[in-house]
Structure formats: C-alpha cells, structure tokens
C-alpha cells in the first residue's frame, strides 16, 4: 500500500497535520494511562542487568528492528530508521524497500497500534482524536491531503490511491519533527491496511526514543 502508507504516515508523527480530528470522550482510566505513557523512561538499552532481572526482562531492545507481519499485496524487504534511538524534536531519516504485487484500490481500512514499554509490559496508547492506537475507515481519503516527499516521488511513489504493482526503493528520506512526538522510552508500532477484509500490508516496528 504505497509502501505501507508512507511507512505508517511517517511513523505516526505526521498524523497531526493530516487528519480531520473527531472529538473523543476521555474517561478517567484513559487519562491515567496517558499520564503513565507521558512520563519519560530510559530506553532498555541503557538499563543495567540488575534492572532487567528485577523486572523479569529476558531480552532488551538494543536497536531498531522491524518485521513484515504479512499481507496479500505488499512485501517489505528492508526498513532503516536513524538516528537510533530517535530524538524529538529533531530530524529522522527513513529508508525502505518493498514490492507491491497486486494493485491496491480504495477503500483501504487502516489500523495502527502504538505501545510503550513500561517495566516488562507494553502499554497501549489509546485512540484519542484520531491519534494513537486507532482504526481508520479510509486511508486513501486521508492521503489526499498529503504532500508526497521528493525522495518518494523520485522512487515512483505518488502517495495516492490506487497503488500500482512494482518494486519501490527509497534509500533515504529525511523528516523534520518540531514537537516531542513521543516521550523517551521503548515503543512498538504495528500498522496494517486492508481491502474488503483482506490484509494487504502489515509492518511491525520496535524503536527507542532518547
């Protein structure tokens, strides 16, 4: 899906400029979760072995990693993200390579899961005003207001539906993030897009923010 909706719309940091927000009622429990997730946490790569043992963490997130979690239309072959860990505000550089094996047309439903690791557990960021762990009815409609970055255009990616078959490679594309998109800590993002209930693309990302 145009190489996974511009890699989950620039790893979720672009959403604030793309979406038309719909107010969401925030309950007390949600506010408690947001307060917990908003606290800075030192990434596990900097934690001592004693800390890991205390929390029962058998392996730490030592570097950015990604996994293609399956899909009928898109195969992701490589993803790179620097710096590692990320720093916000600042500049991050994204690279990816993938293949679209079948034409993908609207409407495309998108789902995004964002989790932050607290102790030994990943805690889900709730969906509030269309940001967070949300489901989107039509990603194609969302992309209509996106200005496609030059490196994407050069690679033949126009960031609009329908998405044609082919091989796509963006060695490097840089994005400026002015705000603190994510408080420091370790994160898990999973995004997928579906057409008529059939998953077309799915991508898992594990990343750290310093």
C-alpha positions as a printed NumPy array, in Angstrom:
array([[  0.   ,   0.   ,   0.   ],
       [  2.211,   2.741,  -1.41 ],
       [  4.893,   1.144,   0.641],
       [  2.715,   0.89 ,   3.688],
       [  1.025,   4.283,   3.658],
       [  4.331,   6.129,   3.666],
       [  5.569,   3.881,   6.478],
       [  2.607,   4.422,   8.791],
       [  2.415,   8.056,   7.683],
       [  5.945,   8.915,   8.744],
       [  5.801,   6.68 ,  11.811],
       [  2.706,   8.418,  13.134],
       [  4.415,  11.795,  13.599],
       [  2.693,  13.201,  10.51 ],
       [ -0.846,  12.404,  11.663],
       [ -1.453,  15.715,  13.41 ],
       [ -1.153,  17.548,  10.078],
       [ -3.103,  15.016,   8.011],
       [ -6.257,  14.033,   9.864],
       [ -9.526,  15.796,  10.485],
       [ -9.987,  15.274,  14.192],
       [-13.18 ,  13.929,  15.725],
       [-13.505,  14.734,  19.443],
       [-13.297,  11.684,  21.673],
       [-14.569,  11.437,  25.227],
       [-11.629,  10.899,  27.6  ],
       [-12.538,   8.835,  30.635],
       [-10.655,   8.846,  33.936],
       [ -8.986,   5.498,  33.192],
       [ -7.77 ,   6.796,  29.833],
       [ -6.303,   9.871,  31.486],
       [ -4.411,   7.655,  33.923],
       [ -2.97 ,   5.636,  31.037],
       [ -1.958,   8.805,  29.187],
       [ -0.286,  10.156,  32.312],
       [  1.672,   6.925,  32.654],
       [  2.738,   6.889,  28.997],
       [  3.724,  10.57 ,  29.012],
       [  6.431,  10.024,  31.629],
       [  9.983,   9.815,  30.223],
       [ 11.518,   6.335,  30.525],
       [ 15.153,   5.484,  29.883],
       [ 15.36 ,   3.032,  26.949],
       [ 16.206,  -0.528,  27.956],
       [ 19.49 ,  -0.466,  26.061],
       [ 20.813,   1.87 ,  28.764],
       [ 19.439,  -0.107,  31.722],
       [ 21.581,  -2.308,  33.965],
       [ 21.382,  -6.101,  34.071],
       [ 20.074,  -5.762,  37.614],
       [ 17.1  ,  -3.736,  36.368],
       [ 16.27 ,  -6.321,  33.733],
       [ 16.444,  -9.106,  36.29 ],
       [ 14.217,  -7.196,  38.719],
       [ 11.502,  -6.791,  36.101],
       [ 11.883, -10.265,  34.63 ],
       [ 13.003,  -8.923,  31.268],
       [ 14.866, -11.696,  29.463],
       [ 15.974,  -9.663,  26.446],
       [ 16.253,  -5.932,  25.945],
       [ 15.522,  -3.833,  22.885],
       [ 19.054,  -2.988,  21.819],
       [ 18.378,  -1.436,  18.424],
       [ 15.637,  -0.507,  15.973],
       [ 14.078,  -3.585,  14.387],
       [ 11.264,  -4.335,  12.008],
       [  9.238,  -7.31 ,  10.778],
       [  6.943,  -7.769,   7.801],
       [  3.909,  -9.303,   9.528],
       [  2.234, -10.455,   6.331],
       [ -0.083,  -9.162,   3.656],
       [ -1.576, -10.188,   0.338],
       [ -0.345,  -7.226,  -1.672],
       [  2.825,  -5.767,  -0.167],
       [  6.134,  -7.358,   0.79 ],
       [  8.519,  -5.157,   2.793],
       [ 12.131,  -6.146,   2.161],
       [ 14.02 ,  -3.585,   4.212],
       [ 13.397,  -0.691,   6.603],
       [ 16.008,   1.636,   8.115],
       [ 15.483,   4.403,  10.653],
       [ 18.084,   6.804,  12.047],
       [ 19.191,   8.11 ,  14.447],
       [ 18.778,   5.168,  16.765],
       [ 17.457,   5.96 ,  19.3  ],
       [ 15.336,   8.756,  17.874],
       [ 15.357,  12.255,  19.332],
       [ 12.37 ,  14.625,  19.245],
       [ 12.234,  17.399,  18.271],
       [ 14.718,  16.722,  15.514],
       [ 15.275,  15.059,  12.167],
       [ 14.801,  11.377,  11.453],
       [ 15.822,   9.594,   8.265],
       [ 13.748,   6.76 ,   6.871],
       [ 14.674,   4.253,   4.184],
       [ 12.723,   1.305,   2.859],
       [ 12.462,  -1.205,   0.056],
       [  9.403,  -3.182,  -0.905],
       [  7.278,  -4.759,  -3.6  ],
       [  3.595,  -4.281,  -4.394],
       [  2.48 ,  -7.486,  -6.062],
       [ -1.153,  -6.633,  -6.768],
       [ -2.951,  -3.383,  -7.481],
       [ -4.482,  -1.927,  -4.326],
       [ -7.537,   0.304,  -4.618],
       [ -9.82 ,   2.299,  -2.313],
       [-11.296,   1.994,   0.168],
       [ -8.445,   0.886,   2.4  ],
       [ -9.042,   0.425,   6.091],
       [ -6.007,   1.132,   8.256],
       [ -5.236,   0.014,  11.791],
       [ -2.399,   1.338,  13.915],
       [ -1.229,   0.013,  17.283],
       [  1.179,   2.126,  19.351],
       [  2.544,   0.71 ,  22.602],
       [  5.12 ,   1.992,  25.075],
       [  7.083,  -0.364,  27.281],
       [  6.58 ,   0.227,  30.991],
       [  8.619,  -2.201,  33.083],
       [  8.211,  -5.588,  31.406],
       [  4.884,  -4.763,  29.724],
       [  3.907,  -2.862,  26.587],
       [  1.012,  -0.498,  27.364],
       [ -1.265,   0.535,  24.506],
       [ -1.673,   4.21 ,  23.701],
       [ -5.465,   4.753,  23.393],
       [ -7.046,   6.34 ,  20.334],
       [ -7.82 ,   9.985,  21.069],
       [ -8.803,  12.485,  18.383],
       [ -7.647,  10.051,  15.681],
       [ -4.151,   9.718,  17.14 ],
       [ -2.875,   6.613,  18.889],
       [ -4.   ,   3.007,  18.502],
       [ -6.775,   3.742,  16.04 ],
       [ -8.718,   2.272,  13.143],
       [ -9.185,   4.447,  10.056],
       [-12.061,   3.779,   7.665],
       [-10.378,   5.107,   4.515],
       [ -6.639,   5.653,   4.362],
       [ -6.937,   6.721,   0.719],
       [ -9.078,   9.689,   1.737],
       [ -6.533,  10.643,   4.405],
       [ -3.71 ,  10.581,   1.858],
       [ -5.462,  13.068,  -0.415],
       [ -4.135,  15.92 ,   1.733],
       [ -0.568,  14.538,   1.923],
       [  2.235,  16.255,   0.005],
       [  4.473,  13.455,  -1.173],
       [  8.15 ,  13.988,  -0.183],
       [ 10.605,  14.373,  -3.07 ],
       [ 12.5  ,  11.116,  -2.343],
       [  9.21 ,   9.216,  -2.575],
       [  8.289,  10.901,  -5.87 ],
       [ 11.74 ,  10.089,  -7.269],
       [ 11.156,   6.432,  -6.388],
       [  7.837,   6.434,  -8.275],
       [  5.652,   6.733,  -5.186],
       [  2.934,   9.371,  -5.533],
       [  1.336,   8.721,  -2.102],
       [ -2.148,   8.48 ,  -3.589],
       [ -4.555,   5.633,  -4.312],
       [ -4.722,   3.436,  -6.334],
       [ -1.339,   1.806,  -5.679],
       [  0.221,   0.132,  -8.687],
       [  2.306,  -3.015,  -8.743],
       [  6.068,  -2.659,  -8.827],
       [  9.301,  -2.539,  -6.875],
       [  9.93 ,   0.544,  -4.744],
       [ 13.137,   1.672,  -3.089],
       [ 13.745,   4.837,  -1.049],
       [ 17.327,   4.712,   0.29 ],
       [ 16.925,   7.855,   2.39 ],
       [ 14.171,  10.351,   3.172],
       [ 14.524,  12.912,   5.977],
       [ 11.676,  14.384,   8.03 ],
       [ 11.706,  17.273,  10.495],
       [  9.634,  16.822,  13.655],
       [  9.261,  20.052,  15.605],
       [  7.326,  18.676,  18.56 ],
       [  8.122,  15.982,  21.087],
       [  6.192,  13.306,  19.168],
       [  6.933,  10.576,  21.698],
       [  8.301,  10.829,  25.273],
       [ 11.531,   8.886,  25.778],
       [ 11.248,   5.11 ,  26.069],
       [ 10.868,   1.939,  24.013],
       [  7.955,   1.616,  21.576],
       [  6.183,  -0.997,  19.498],
       [  4.184,   0.069,  16.443],
       [  2.14 ,  -2.256,  14.281],
       [  0.25 ,  -0.996,  11.276],
       [ -1.818,  -2.755,   8.652],
       [ -4.095,  -1.893,   5.746],
       [ -6.98 ,  -3.996,   4.467],
       [ -9.282,  -4.061,   1.488],
       [-12.682,  -5.771,   1.843],
       [-11.442,  -7.513,   4.985],
       [ -8.274,  -8.829,   3.327],
       [ -4.968,  -7.645,   4.838],
       [ -2.85 ,  -6.109,   2.091],
       [  0.162,  -4.999,   4.153],
       [  1.383,  -5.293,   7.739],
       [  4.512,  -3.966,   9.413],
       [  5.888,  -4.296,  12.961],
       [  8.361,  -1.701,  14.286],
       [ 10.289,  -1.649,  17.551],
       [ 12.098,   1.625,  18.228],
       [ 13.533,   3.709,  21.041],
       [ 13.304,   7.422,  21.783],
       [ 16.019,   9.053,  23.861]])
